[in-house]
Amino acid sequence: MPRNNTPLKVFDGHNDVLLALYLPDGKPRSFFEWSDHGHLDLPRAQKGGFVGGFFAVWVSPDPTSRKPDLRKPAGDDEMPSALPPAIDHPYALRMATAMTGTLFRLEEESRGRLKVVRTADELRACIDTGVMAAILHFEGAEMIDPQLNALEVFYRAGLRSLGLAWSRPNAFCEGVPFAFPHSPDTGPGLTAAGKELVRRCNELGIMIDLSHLNENGFWDVARLSKAPLVATHSNAHALTPTPRNLTNRQLDAIRDSDGIVGVNFSVAFSRKDGKREPNTPLEAIARHFDYLCKRMGPEHVAFGSDFDGTTIPNEMGDVTGLLKLVQMLRDRGFGERDLRRMGYENWLRVLKRTWRKSTR
Ligand SMILES: [Zn+2]
C-alpha cells in the first residue's frame, strides 16, 4: 500500500478545546503553542491535518449549586444510569456568553490563522487557503430561553450549530445517560418549545446536532426538520451499545436525509465493552468507520473526534494521531476519494444545504 505524505484534510465534527482554554484543568495552555497537554492546539492541528471543526460551547455544572455526596465520591469510571441534573438558564447563559467570547478572542489573537465561519463559502475558502475554520456550536440548549431570544442574538453573533441536548434535561428535550449497555430510548421526546426551536433553527439556517439526544427526541427532529440529519460525534450502537451511539434505524434515517455521522474517538463509545480504558487499540475506532461506511455509504460518514472532551486511545495521543488513523483507514482499503469525502467534502455538502439562508 503506497504511503501518502500529505496529511488528509480533516474538518472535524466536535472538539471541547474552548472548555479546556476557559476552565483549564491543571496547567493552562495557549492554543497557539505546541503543548503536551490535552489534544488540540494550532501547531499540533497543522501537523495532524486538522483544518477546522465544530468548536463546542458546553456549560459545566454550576459549582455553587452542587450538593456533594461526602460519603461516597463518584468513581471515575462509573457509568451513571440517571441523567445529570438540569442547570439554571441564567447561569448557562452567562457561561455560554463567556465561552463564545473566548472563541472570538481566539479568532482575534490568531491574526488570521483561525476564522469563525458563518457560510459554506467561508468554510471552503478556509479549507483551500489553510486558515483553521471554526464553527460556533452549542452543546446543549440550556443557554437558550424558551422564547428563543438568545437564539436570535447568538445566531447573529455567529452560532451555526446547536446540539439540542447534552445529557441533562432542558426546556426543549432530554439527552441520554451514560449507562452501559443501554438503548438510546431513555425518555420523552421534544417539548412544545423544543419543536418551536427546531422550526426556528431551520428558518435561520442553524444546524441541529442529534448527538446526545434521546431516541424519541431524535425521531421528533427527523419528522420536523427540513435539513439533513446530523450527529456530529456518535458511533454505531451495533458495535458499542451505549445510548450515545446510533441504532441501525437511526443511521438509516440519517442516510436517507442525506445527512452525516461524525465518528467519535472516545474509547467508551468505540470499545465493545464500553469501558473508559485509554489503553485501547486504534482499530476500535477504525471498526466504526468500516461499519458506518458499509451501512450508510462513505458520503454520510465524517470525523467527530471529541478532542479535549473525552478519553481517546493512547495510540492516538492527540490531534497528531489523525495521521495514524487515516493511514490505518488506507490500509483497511479506504481510497483517497472516500477519505476526502469523509475528511471535509461531506460536511461542505451538508452545511451548504443546512445553512442555505446564510449562503444565499
Ligand atoms: Zn459531547
Boltz pocket constraint, residues with backbone or C-beta under 6 A from the ligand:
constraints:
  - pocket:
      binder: B
      contacts: [[A, 139], [A, 211], [A, 212], [A, 233], [A, 309]]
      max_distance: 6.0
